Amino acid sequence: MTIVVGYVNNPAGHAALDKGIAEAKKDGRDLVVVNASRTSDRRDSYRLGEGEIKSVQDYLSRSGVQAQVLARGSEYDPAEQILDAAAEASAQLIVLGTRKRTPVGKFLLGSTIQRVILEAVCPVLCVKASH
């Protein structure tokens, strides 16, 4: 049984990671952390560098859950990368972090979460970062 977490290095991503770890511990599930990016190099600000990936891996190791970090980067939409990882892992849950947006921001920038919610074949849990 697997949980997929969509992760970027910001407060919403940290909230999603923490919630994914808590859910994995509660139910004894494995975790797949997906750092979805539109490119395989650092031009995308959401793309994790090697040091950041190592930091996430260390954090996961300390948490005690079985986990892997995927930071593929591709020409595909980040939502598609998350959905593909969920399908490959036969995920029972996808966890995503959210943040407050203006109405224009929701229209222009909320498409990844919206697409995952609409197209996922398993439940999607959205969590907000604490302030």
BAVOLO-814727 format. One record per residue (C-alpha): x, y, z; residue in three letters; residue number from 1; chain. Coordinates in pm, 1 decimal. Example, Ala and Ser with C-alpha at 12.3 -4.5 7.8 and 13.67 -1.06 7.14 Angstrom:
<recs>
rec u = 1230.0; v = -450.0; w = 780.0; aa = ALA; i = 1; ch = A
rec u = 1367.0; v = -106.0; w = 714.0; aa = SER; i = 2; ch = A
</recs>
This chain:
<recs>
rec u = 0.0; v = 0.0; w = 0.0; aa = MET; i = 1; ch = A
rec u = 143.9; v = 334.2; w = -107.9; aa = THR; i = 2; ch = A
rec u = 88.6; v = 704.7; w = -54.8; aa = ILE; i = 3; ch = A
rec u = 215.0; v = 955.5; w = -314.6; aa = VAL; i = 4; ch = A
rec u = 314.3; v = 1304.9; w = -200.7; aa = VAL; i = 5; ch = A
rec u = 354.3; v = 1593.1; w = -445.7; aa = GLY; i = 6; ch = A
rec u = 648.8; v = 1788.0; w = -305.5; aa = TYR; i = 7; ch = A
rec u = 812.3; v = 2123.7; w = -367.1; aa = VAL; i = 8; ch = A
rec u = 1048.0; v = 2297.4; w = -125.6; aa = ASN; i = 9; ch = A
rec u = 808.8; v = 2551.1; w = 23.8; aa = ASN; i = 10; ch = A
rec u = 573.8; v = 2558.7; w = 327.0; aa = PRO; i = 11; ch = A
rec u = 290.6; v = 2388.9; w = 134.0; aa = ALA; i = 12; ch = A
rec u = 527.9; v = 2113.2; w = 20.7; aa = GLY; i = 13; ch = A
rec u = 655.2; v = 2063.3; w = 374.8; aa = HIS; i = 14; ch = A
rec u = 297.4; v = 2036.8; w = 503.7; aa = ALA; i = 15; ch = A
rec u = 217.4; v = 1775.6; w = 238.4; aa = ALA; i = 16; ch = A
rec u = 531.0; v = 1577.6; w = 322.7; aa = LEU; i = 17; ch = A
rec u = 457.8; v = 1581.6; w = 696.0; aa = ASP; i = 18; ch = A
rec u = 97.2; v = 1474.2; w = 641.2; aa = LYS; i = 19; ch = A
rec u = 207.6; v = 1199.2; w = 402.0; aa = GLY; i = 20; ch = A
rec u = 452.9; v = 1069.5; w = 663.5; aa = ILE; i = 21; ch = A
rec u = 182.2; v = 1077.2; w = 932.7; aa = ALA; i = 22; ch = A
rec u = -61.3; v = 886.7; w = 710.0; aa = GLU; i = 23; ch = A
rec u = 206.2; v = 632.9; w = 614.5; aa = ALA; i = 24; ch = A
rec u = 294.1; v = 570.2; w = 980.2; aa = LYS; i = 25; ch = A
rec u = -70.3; v = 540.0; w = 1079.8; aa = LYS; i = 26; ch = A
rec u = -149.9; v = 274.2; w = 821.6; aa = ASP; i = 27; ch = A
rec u = 193.3; v = 115.4; w = 767.1; aa = GLY; i = 28; ch = A
rec u = 214.7; v = 233.1; w = 406.0; aa = ARG; i = 29; ch = A
rec u = 511.4; v = 316.1; w = 186.7; aa = ASP; i = 30; ch = A
rec u = 565.7; v = 669.1; w = 60.0; aa = LEU; i = 31; ch = A
rec u = 658.9; v = 792.4; w = -286.7; aa = VAL; i = 32; ch = A
rec u = 759.1; v = 1159.6; w = -286.9; aa = VAL; i = 33; ch = A
rec u = 729.4; v = 1319.5; w = -629.5; aa = VAL; i = 34; ch = A
rec u = 908.7; v = 1643.1; w = -709.4; aa = ASN; i = 35; ch = A
rec u = 730.3; v = 1721.8; w = -1034.7; aa = ALA; i = 36; ch = A
rec u = 905.6; v = 1969.1; w = -1260.1; aa = SER; i = 37; ch = A
rec u = 860.8; v = 2088.8; w = -1616.4; aa = ARG; i = 38; ch = A
rec u = 1229.5; v = 2042.1; w = -1692.5; aa = THR; i = 39; ch = A
rec u = 1514.7; v = 1818.7; w = -1580.7; aa = SER; i = 40; ch = A
rec u = 1746.4; v = 2109.5; w = -1499.4; aa = ASP; i = 41; ch = A
rec u = 1733.5; v = 2384.2; w = -1238.3; aa = ARG; i = 42; ch = A
rec u = 1559.4; v = 2642.8; w = -1460.4; aa = ARG; i = 43; ch = A
rec u = 1231.0; v = 2539.9; w = -1294.6; aa = ASP; i = 44; ch = A
rec u = 1231.0; v = 2691.9; w = -944.6; aa = SER; i = 45; ch = A
rec u = 1030.9; v = 2394.1; w = -814.8; aa = TYR; i = 46; ch = A
rec u = 1297.7; v = 2146.0; w = -924.7; aa = ARG; i = 47; ch = A
rec u = 1501.3; v = 2008.1; w = -633.7; aa = LEU; i = 48; ch = A
rec u = 1878.5; v = 2007.5; w = -655.4; aa = GLY; i = 49; ch = A
rec u = 2089.3; v = 1711.3; w = -544.5; aa = GLU; i = 50; ch = A
rec u = 2142.9; v = 1859.6; w = -196.8; aa = GLY; i = 51; ch = A
rec u = 1770.3; v = 1919.4; w = -151.5; aa = GLU; i = 52; ch = A
rec u = 1688.4; v = 1564.5; w = -262.6; aa = ILE; i = 53; ch = A
rec u = 1942.1; v = 1429.3; w = -11.9; aa = LYS; i = 54; ch = A
rec u = 1788.0; v = 1645.9; w = 260.2; aa = SER; i = 55; ch = A
rec u = 1439.6; v = 1507.0; w = 185.5; aa = VAL; i = 56; ch = A
rec u = 1575.6; v = 1151.7; w = 181.1; aa = GLN; i = 57; ch = A
rec u = 1743.0; v = 1205.8; w = 518.9; aa = ASP; i = 58; ch = A
rec u = 1422.1; v = 1352.5; w = 661.0; aa = TYR; i = 59; ch = A
rec u = 1228.3; v = 1049.9; w = 536.9; aa = LEU; i = 60; ch = A
rec u = 1486.5; v = 810.3; w = 684.2; aa = SER; i = 61; ch = A
rec u = 1458.1; v = 979.8; w = 1024.0; aa = ARG; i = 62; ch = A
rec u = 1079.4; v = 952.2; w = 1006.8; aa = SER; i = 63; ch = A
rec u = 1098.3; v = 573.7; w = 995.4; aa = GLY; i = 64; ch = A
rec u = 878.1; v = 521.3; w = 688.7; aa = VAL; i = 65; ch = A
rec u = 975.0; v = 328.0; w = 378.3; aa = GLN; i = 66; ch = A
rec u = 1005.9; v = 595.0; w = 110.7; aa = ALA; i = 67; ch = A
rec u = 1156.5; v = 692.3; w = -220.5; aa = GLN; i = 68; ch = A
rec u = 1200.2; v = 1033.0; w = -383.0; aa = VAL; i = 69; ch = A
rec u = 1128.4; v = 1079.3; w = -753.4; aa = LEU; i = 70; ch = A
rec u = 1261.9; v = 1394.0; w = -917.6; aa = ALA; i = 71; ch = A
rec u = 1242.3; v = 1303.6; w = -1281.9; aa = ARG; i = 72; ch = A
rec u = 1163.2; v = 1631.7; w = -1448.2; aa = GLY; i = 73; ch = A
rec u = 1016.1; v = 1606.4; w = -1793.3; aa = SER; i = 74; ch = A
rec u = 829.1; v = 1793.4; w = -2059.3; aa = GLU; i = 75; ch = A
rec u = 506.7; v = 1658.5; w = -1911.1; aa = TYR; i = 76; ch = A
rec u = 280.9; v = 1865.1; w = -1692.2; aa = ASP; i = 77; ch = A
rec u = 358.6; v = 1827.7; w = -1318.0; aa = PRO; i = 78; ch = A
rec u = 4.4; v = 1696.8; w = -1259.9; aa = ALA; i = 79; ch = A
rec u = 66.8; v = 1423.6; w = -1513.9; aa = GLU; i = 80; ch = A
rec u = 391.7; v = 1328.5; w = -1339.0; aa = GLN; i = 81; ch = A
rec u = 211.1; v = 1297.3; w = -1005.3; aa = ILE; i = 82; ch = A
rec u = -74.6; v = 1099.5; w = -1159.8; aa = LEU; i = 83; ch = A
rec u = 170.5; v = 869.4; w = -1341.1; aa = ASP; i = 84; ch = A
rec u = 363.6; v = 803.1; w = -1019.8; aa = ALA; i = 85; ch = A
rec u = 37.1; v = 726.0; w = -839.8; aa = ALA; i = 86; ch = A
rec u = -64.5; v = 482.0; w = -1113.9; aa = ALA; i = 87; ch = A
rec u = 277.9; v = 312.8; w = -1118.0; aa = GLU; i = 88; ch = A
rec u = 272.4; v = 271.2; w = -739.0; aa = ALA; i = 89; ch = A
rec u = -97.0; v = 169.5; w = -725.2; aa = SER; i = 90; ch = A
rec u = -136.0; v = 449.5; w = -471.8; aa = ALA; i = 91; ch = A
rec u = -423.0; v = 449.2; w = -227.8; aa = GLN; i = 92; ch = A
rec u = -382.1; v = 821.2; w = -151.9; aa = LEU; i = 93; ch = A
rec u = -222.5; v = 1133.4; w = -301.7; aa = ILE; i = 94; ch = A
rec u = -124.5; v = 1418.6; w = -67.3; aa = VAL; i = 95; ch = A
rec u = -72.0; v = 1772.6; w = -200.2; aa = LEU; i = 96; ch = A
rec u = 7.1; v = 2100.1; w = -27.7; aa = GLY; i = 97; ch = A
rec u = -196.0; v = 2411.2; w = -95.3; aa = THR; i = 98; ch = A
rec u = -158.4; v = 2777.6; w = -22.0; aa = ARG; i = 99; ch = A
rec u = -380.6; v = 3080.6; w = -25.4; aa = LYS; i = 100; ch = A
rec u = -421.2; v = 3240.8; w = -367.4; aa = ARG; i = 101; ch = A
rec u = -600.1; v = 3542.7; w = -505.1; aa = THR; i = 102; ch = A
rec u = -888.6; v = 3474.7; w = -746.9; aa = PRO; i = 103; ch = A
rec u = -657.6; v = 3552.4; w = -1041.3; aa = VAL; i = 104; ch = A
rec u = -387.6; v = 3328.0; w = -891.7; aa = GLY; i = 105; ch = A
rec u = -637.8; v = 3045.5; w = -859.3; aa = LYS; i = 106; ch = A
rec u = -732.1; v = 3084.9; w = -1221.9; aa = PHE; i = 107; ch = A
rec u = -375.4; v = 3102.6; w = -1351.2; aa = LEU; i = 108; ch = A
rec u = -176.8; v = 2885.4; w = -1111.8; aa = LEU; i = 109; ch = A
rec u = -408.3; v = 2631.4; w = -951.6; aa = GLY; i = 110; ch = A
rec u = -417.1; v = 2391.0; w = -1241.0; aa = SER; i = 111; ch = A
rec u = -182.9; v = 2120.4; w = -1105.3; aa = THR; i = 112; ch = A
rec u = -384.1; v = 2053.0; w = -791.2; aa = ILE; i = 113; ch = A
rec u = -713.2; v = 2086.7; w = -976.1; aa = GLN; i = 114; ch = A
rec u = -607.3; v = 1840.2; w = -1244.2; aa = ARG; i = 115; ch = A
rec u = -481.4; v = 1585.8; w = -989.5; aa = VAL; i = 116; ch = A
rec u = -806.5; v = 1610.6; w = -792.8; aa = ILE; i = 117; ch = A
rec u = -1018.6; v = 1566.8; w = -1104.6; aa = LEU; i = 118; ch = A
rec u = -818.4; v = 1287.4; w = -1268.8; aa = GLU; i = 119; ch = A
rec u = -686.7; v = 1078.2; w = -979.6; aa = ALA; i = 120; ch = A
rec u = -837.3; v = 731.8; w = -936.2; aa = VAL; i = 121; ch = A
rec u = -762.2; v = 735.5; w = -562.7; aa = CYS; i = 122; ch = A
rec u = -848.8; v = 990.0; w = -291.2; aa = PRO; i = 123; ch = A
rec u = -655.4; v = 1318.8; w = -289.3; aa = VAL; i = 124; ch = A
rec u = -583.4; v = 1493.1; w = 39.3; aa = LEU; i = 125; ch = A
rec u = -496.6; v = 1863.9; w = 19.5; aa = CYS; i = 126; ch = A
rec u = -330.0; v = 2022.3; w = 321.7; aa = VAL; i = 127; ch = A
rec u = -250.4; v = 2383.8; w = 402.7; aa = LYS; i = 128; ch = A
rec u = 75.1; v = 2500.7; w = 549.4; aa = ALA; i = 129; ch = A
rec u = 45.7; v = 2634.2; w = 903.4; aa = SER; i = 130; ch = A
rec u = 118.5; v = 3001.5; w = 950.1; aa = HIS; i = 131; ch = A
</recs>
